[in-house]
Amino acid sequence: MGSVHARAARSAGGALVGVAASSLESAGRARNAFGAGRAFSSVDDLLDAGVDVLHVCTPNFLHYDLSLAAVRAGVHVICEKPLTTDLRDATRLTSEADQRDVVGTVPFVYRFHPMVREMRQRVLRGETGRIALASGSYLQDWLANATDTNWRVDPELGGRSRTFADIGSHWFDLLEFVLDTRVARLSAQFATQFSSRAERAGGAAGVMTEDTVTVQFTTTDGILGSFAASQVARGRKNRLALELSGDAHSFAFDQENPESIWQGDEFGSRTLVRDPSTLSPDAARLCTVPSGHSQGYQDCFNAFVADSYAATRGERRDGLPTFSDGLRSVRLVEAVVSSASSGGEWVRGLDREETA
């Protein structure tokens, strides 16, 4: 992710002051790969170098300490999700950032697909009519074999949830963003396909995090929903799909085909394509190339970082995911873990505002 952040920082006009990593040698390799100014032996040294924004691209368990150090130094933060692996930490971090007037953002970047913004605008304009169902999935296969492993599998490094915290969090952020509503209650189930996975250092390690998750939910305005996520879905590389079924129109978005959205009604369906001349202003703003020339994930990330940097200058850009959104996501992760741990019992009261 560091390379994705580095490209986005440059696209937004930023200068890469330096890189800090787990060792000075590792930081040096990253410095060369990213074209940064210096390699630093610690984040404290990097913060002392006078940076404006710290990008936190580490394993999850480090997010809180590194982000908090930056906030207390008065440095703005772009922190990879999850914001933290613990709700109390996410609450503290969000509160400190607010108190110190530090900008903190979290890269829920699928918000920055122009056609997601178009879908959102059509929903807010009431083109769906009353929505009865929100459904979808997020499917990957990069952990489809028992020999596949990664630090995310280890709860000490990645947190108690893997699949939901890693990719389900993106889907639910997108759901609440597009609908401009909140999940009020949910019931979840976990499944782990492999009881052990190869350790990076050799041997085998027991798996304590989920490979697959399903969630049923209801929103504050009574929309019923279902969601499934898997990191062992063979053949699926990064398929985030969201469909909204309304009594006037239905809309669907597929992240692997992001240049269009599907619209349907009882008379048939049509495909709405990314064309700046026909899109709503918020969607057209995010179009960086003419219609028919594909945009993708890096373009989303570039737009997210550009809007984050604009926020540090006091500018407000609609749809920017902040620490408050990161806190919201951590709360949903904990609710999903709680429900799955209790055999799918419903967790209620999730529509209440998070307090930081």
C-alpha positions in Angstrom: 0.0 0.0 0.0 2.9 2.3 0.5 3.5 2.5 -3.2 -0.2 3.3 -3.8 0.0 6.1 -1.3 3.3 7.4 -2.7 1.8 7.7 -6.2 -1.3 9.4 -4.9 0.7 11.9 -2.9 2.7 12.9 -5.9 -0.5 13.1 -8.0 -1.9 15.5 -5.4 1.3 17.7 -5.6 2.9 16.4 -2.4 6.6 15.9 -1.9 7.7 12.7 -0.2 9.9 13.9 2.7 10.8 10.5 3.8 9.9 6.9 4.9 10.1 5.2 8.3 9.8 1.4 8.5 10.5 -1.5 10.8 14.2 -0.9 10.3 16.5 1.6 8.7 17.4 -0.9 6.1 13.7 -1.5 5.2 13.1 2.2 5.2 16.0 2.6 2.8 14.5 0.1 0.4 11.2 1.9 0.5 12.9 5.2 0.0 14.5 4.0 -3.2 11.3 2.3 -4.4 9.1 5.4 -3.7 11.7 8.1 -4.6 11.3 9.7 -1.1 13.8 12.2 0.2 15.2 10.3 3.3 15.0 7.0 5.2 14.3 7.4 8.9 15.0 4.9 11.7 11.7 5.8 13.5 8.4 7.6 13.0 9.4 10.1 15.7 12.4 11.1 13.6 10.2 11.4 10.6 7.7 13.6 12.4 10.5 15.8 13.6 11.5 16.4 10.0 8.6 18.8 9.6 6.1 16.8 7.6 2.6 18.1 7.0 0.9 14.7 6.6 1.8 11.2 7.8 0.6 8.3 5.7 0.2 5.2 8.0 0.6 2.1 5.8 1.6 -0.5 8.4 0.1 -3.7 9.8 -3.1 -2.9 11.7 -1.9 -3.2 15.2 0.4 -0.2 14.7 -2.2 2.2 13.4 -3.2 3.6 16.8 0.2 4.3 18.2 1.6 5.8 15.0 -1.5 7.9 14.3 -1.7 9.2 17.8 2.0 10.2 17.8 1.3 12.2 14.6 -1.9 13.8 16.0 0.0 14.9 19.2 2.7 16.4 17.1 0.1 18.4 15.2 0.6 16.4 12.0 -2.3 15.5 9.8 -2.9 11.7 9.2 -4.0 9.5 6.4 -4.3 6.1 8.1 -5.0 2.8 6.4 -8.1 1.0 7.6 -9.0 -0.3 10.1 -8.4 2.9 11.9 -7.5 0.8 15.0 -8.1 -2.8 16.1 -10.0 -1.7 19.2 -13.1 0.5 19.6 -11.7 2.4 22.6 -8.6 3.2 20.8 -10.5 4.4 17.7 -12.6 6.6 20.0 -9.6 8.1 21.8 -7.8 8.8 18.5 -10.8 10.5 16.9 -11.3 12.6 19.9 -7.7 13.8 20.1 -7.7 14.6 16.4 -10.8 16.7 16.8 -9.5 18.5 19.9 -6.2 19.4 18.2 -7.9 20.4 14.9 -5.8 17.8 13.1 -7.2 16.3 9.8 -7.5 12.5 9.9 -8.8 10.5 7.0 -9.2 6.8 6.2 -9.0 5.5 2.6 -12.4 4.1 1.9 -11.5 5.0 -1.6 -14.4 3.2 -3.4 -16.4 6.3 -2.6 -14.3 8.0 -5.2 -15.4 6.1 -8.3 -17.4 8.6 -10.3 -20.2 6.1 -10.9 -20.5 5.5 -7.2 -21.1 9.2 -6.7 -23.6 9.1 -9.6 -25.4 6.2 -8.0 -25.5 8.1 -4.7 -26.9 11.2 -6.2 -29.6 9.3 -8.0 -30.5 7.6 -4.7 -30.6 10.9 -2.8 -32.8 12.4 -5.6 -35.3 9.7 -5.0 -34.9 7.9 -8.3 -35.1 4.5 -6.6 -38.3 5.2 -4.9 -38.6 3.3 -1.6 -35.7 0.9 -1.3 -36.7 -2.5 0.1 -33.4 -4.4 -0.2 -29.7 -3.7 -0.2 -27.6 -6.7 -1.1 -24.1 -7.5 -2.3 -20.7 -9.1 -1.7 -17.0 -8.6 -1.6 -15.1 -11.6 -2.9 -11.4 -12.4 -3.3 -9.3 -15.5 -3.7 -5.8 -14.5 -2.6 -6.1 -16.8 0.4 -7.8 -19.7 -1.4 -5.1 -22.2 -0.6 -3.8 -23.5 2.8 -0.3 -22.5 1.6 -1.4 -18.9 1.2 -0.7 -16.7 4.2 -0.1 -13.1 5.3 0.3 -11.1 8.5 -3.4 -10.3 8.3 -4.1 -13.9 9.3 -2.5 -13.3 12.7 -5.0 -11.6 15.1 -2.1 -10.1 17.0 -1.1 -8.2 13.9 -4.4 -7.8 12.0 -7.0 -7.8 14.8 -9.8 -10.2 15.8 -11.5 -10.0 12.4 -9.8 -10.5 9.1 -12.2 -10.8 6.2 -14.8 -8.5 7.5 -12.4 -5.9 8.8 -10.3 -6.0 5.7 -12.9 -6.0 2.9 -16.4 -6.1 4.5 -15.6 -2.7 6.1 -15.3 -1.2 2.6 -18.7 -2.6 1.5 -20.5 -1.3 4.6 -18.8 2.1 4.3 -20.0 2.2 0.7 -23.5 1.1 1.6 -24.0 3.8 4.3 -22.4 6.5 2.1 -24.5 5.7 -1.0 -27.8 5.4 1.0 -26.9 8.3 3.5 -28.2 6.1 6.3 -26.9 3.7 8.9 -27.1 0.1 9.7 -29.2 -0.2 12.9 -28.9 -3.9 13.7 -27.1 -6.9 12.3 -26.5 -10.6 12.7 -23.3 -12.3 11.4 -21.7 -15.6 10.9 -18.0 -16.6 10.4 -16.5 -19.6 8.7 -12.8 -20.6 8.5 -12.1 -22.9 5.6 -8.5 -23.7 6.7 -7.8 -24.6 10.3 -4.1 -23.9 9.7 -2.0 -22.1 7.2 1.6 -22.1 6.3 3.6 -19.7 8.4 5.9 -17.2 6.7 8.8 -18.5 8.7 8.0 -22.2 8.0 5.8 -24.8 9.6 2.1 -24.3 10.1 0.1 -21.9 12.2 -3.5 -22.3 13.5 -6.0 -19.8 12.0 -8.1 -17.8 14.4 -9.7 -15.3 12.0 -12.4 -15.8 9.5 -12.1 -16.7 5.8 -15.7 -16.0 5.1 -18.5 -13.9 6.6 -22.2 -13.4 6.0 -24.2 -10.5 7.5 -27.9 -9.8 7.7 -28.9 -6.3 8.6 -31.6 -3.6 8.8 -31.0 0.1 8.3 -32.5 3.0 10.3 -35.1 3.5 7.6 -36.1 -0.1 7.5 -34.2 -1.4 4.5 -33.4 -5.1 4.8 -29.9 -6.2 3.7 -27.7 -9.2 3.1 -23.9 -9.3 2.6 -21.3 -12.0 2.0 -17.5 -11.7 1.9 -14.8 -14.2 1.3 -11.1 -14.3 0.7 -11.2 -17.9 -0.5 -13.7 -17.4 -3.4 -11.8 -19.0 -6.3 -11.6 -16.9 -9.4 -12.7 -13.7 -7.8 -9.9 -11.2 -7.5 -11.5 -8.1 -6.0 -15.2 -8.1 -6.7 -17.1 -5.6 -4.6 -20.8 -5.6 -5.7 -23.6 -3.5 -4.3 -27.2 -3.6 -5.5 -30.2 -1.5 -4.3 -33.7 -2.7 -5.1 -36.3 0.1 -5.2 -39.9 0.3 -6.1 -39.2 2.7 -8.9 -35.7 1.8 -10.0 -32.9 -0.5 -8.9 -29.2 0.3 -9.2 -26.1 -1.8 -9.1 -22.4 -1.2 -9.0 -19.5 -3.7 -9.6 -16.0 -2.5 -8.6 -14.4 -4.8 -11.2 -16.4 -2.9 -13.9 -16.4 0.6 -12.5 -17.1 2.5 -15.6 -20.8 2.0 -15.4 -23.8 1.3 -13.1 -26.8 -0.8 -13.9 -30.3 0.6 -13.7 -33.4 -1.6 -13.8 -37.2 -1.4 -13.6 -40.1 -3.6 -14.6 -39.7 -2.6 -18.3 -36.1 -3.7 -18.6 -32.7 -2.3 -17.8 -29.9 -0.1 -19.1 -26.3 0.6 -18.5 -25.3 4.1 -17.4 -21.7 4.9 -18.5 -19.2 7.3 -17.1 -19.5 10.4 -19.3 -18.7 13.7 -17.6 -21.1 15.6 -19.8 -24.1 13.5 -18.5 -23.1 13.0 -14.8 -24.0 14.9 -11.7 -21.5 17.6 -10.7 -20.0 15.5 -7.9 -19.5 12.6 -10.1 -18.1 14.7 -13.0 -15.6 16.3 -10.7 -13.9 12.9 -10.2 -13.6 12.1 -13.9 -10.0 12.5 -14.9 -10.1 11.2 -18.4 -12.7 11.4 -21.2 -15.5 8.9 -21.4 -14.4 5.6 -22.9 -10.9 5.8 -21.3 -11.0 3.6 -18.2 -10.4 4.9 -14.7 -9.6 2.6 -11.9 -8.4 2.1 -8.3 -5.4 4.3 -8.4 -7.5 7.1 -9.7 -9.8 6.7 -6.7 -6.8 6.8 -4.4 -5.4 9.9 -6.1 -8.7 11.7 -5.7 -9.0 10.6 -2.0 -5.5 11.9 -1.2 -6.1 15.1 -3.1 -9.3 15.7 -1.1 -7.4 14.8 2.1 -4.7 17.4 1.3 -7.3 19.9 0.5 -8.9 19.4 3.9 -5.5 20.2 5.6 -5.8 23.6 3.8 -9.2 24.2 5.2 -11.2 23.2 2.1 -14.2 20.9 2.4 -14.8 18.2 -0.2 -18.0 16.2 -0.1 -17.6 12.5 0.7 -14.2 12.6 2.3 -13.9 9.7 4.8 -12.5 11.0 8.0 -11.5 9.5 11.3 -15.2 9.6 12.3 -15.9 7.3 9.4 -13.0 5.1 10.6 -14.5 5.0 14.1 -17.9 4.1 12.7 -16.2 1.2 10.7 -14.4 -0.1 13.8 -17.8 -0.1 15.7 -19.3 -2.2 12.9 -16.4 -4.6 13.0 -16.8 -5.1 16.7 -20.5 -5.7 16.3 -19.9 -8.3 13.6 -17.3 -10.1 15.7 -19.6 -10.0 18.7 -22.5 -11.4 16.7 -20.5 -14.1 15.0 -19.0 -15.1 18.4 -22.4 -15.6 19.9 -23.7 -17.8 17.1 -25.4 -15.0 15.1 -27.3 -13.1 17.8 -28.6 -9.8 16.7 -26.6 -6.7 17.8 -28.8 -3.6 18.0 -28.4 0.1 18.6 -25.9 0.6 15.8 -27.7 3.6 14.4 -26.7 5.7 17.4 -24.0 8.3 16.7 -20.4 7.4 17.8 -19.1 9.7 20.4 -15.4 10.5 20.4 
